[in-house]
Amino acid sequence: MTKLNNNISPEEAEDYFKKIKQEGITDLHLDLKWQSVIHKEDGVYNEAYLASLRKILLIAEKEGVFVYIEPCHDELNPWTEDAYNHAQRRLKNLKAISGWGAINGKP
């Protein structure tokens, strides 16, 4: 499965999704890194990142592109599950999300 460009901005998203659809790609995979969602030092969620990701996924929805979100298992620690669960709460009800991968054996 093709990976969603992690460096894409909401401003670039529409052109990006139109381009990949022209290439016949309608399903993407996003590696969600806990470090993008929560700051390890203070445990504060990065709401700006999640708001930006939400905008990108709304554009994907408009363009008919679906994204499967997978937690990046590069480092499992106490913050990983909290970050992933918070991201699920903030991104719920988005039709562009085709599914969520499991973390620590839990869906």
KAKABEL-V697211 format. One record per residue. N is the residue number from 0. RES is the residue in three letters. PSI is psi as a letter, one per 40 degrees, with the letter a starting at -180 (none if undefined). Layout:
BEGIN
{{N | RES | PSI} {N | RES | PSI}}
END
This chain:
BEGIN
{{0 | MET | i} {1 | THR | h} {2 | LYS | i} {3 | LEU | h} {4 | ASN | h} {5 | ASN | e} {6 | ASN | e} {7 | ILE | i} {8 | SER | i} {9 | PRO | d} {10 | GLU | d} {11 | GLU | e} {12 | ALA | d} {13 | GLU | d} {14 | ASP | d} {15 | TYR | d} {16 | PHE | d} {17 | LYS | d} {18 | LYS | d} {19 | ILE | d} {20 | LYS | d} {21 | GLN | d} {22 | GLU | e} {23 | GLY | e} {24 | ILE | h} {25 | THR | e} {26 | ASP | h} {27 | LEU | i} {28 | HIS | h} {29 | LEU | h} {30 | ASP | h} {31 | LEU | h} {32 | LYS | h} {33 | TRP | d} {34 | GLN | d} {35 | SER | d} {36 | VAL | d} {37 | ILE | i} {38 | HIS | h} {39 | LYS | d} {40 | GLU | d} {41 | ASP | e} {42 | GLY | e} {43 | VAL | h} {44 | TYR | i} {45 | ASN | g} {46 | GLU | d} {47 | ALA | d} {48 | TYR | d} {49 | LEU | d} {50 | ALA | d} {51 | SER | d} {52 | LEU | d} {53 | ARG | d} {54 | LYS | d} {55 | ILE | d} {56 | LEU | d} {57 | LEU | d} {58 | ILE | d} {59 | ALA | d} {60 | GLU | d} {61 | LYS | d} {62 | GLU | e} {63 | GLY | f} {64 | VAL | h} {65 | PHE | i} {66 | VAL | h} {67 | TYR | h} {68 | ILE | h} {69 | GLU | h} {70 | PRO | h} {71 | CYS | h} {72 | HIS | f} {73 | ASP | d} {74 | GLU | h} {75 | LEU | h} {76 | ASN | i} {77 | PRO | d} {78 | TRP | d} {79 | THR | d} {80 | GLU | d} {81 | ASP | d} {82 | ALA | d} {83 | TYR | d} {84 | ASN | d} {85 | HIS | d} {86 | ALA | d} {87 | GLN | d} {88 | ARG | d} {89 | ARG | d} {90 | LEU | e} {91 | LYS | i} {92 | ASN | e} {93 | LEU | h} {94 | LYS | e} {95 | ALA | e} {96 | ILE | h} {97 | SER | e} {98 | GLY | i} {99 | TRP | h} {100 | GLY | i} {101 | ALA | i} {102 | ILE | h} {103 | ASN | f} {104 | GLY | e} {105 | LYS | h} {106 | PRO | none}}
END
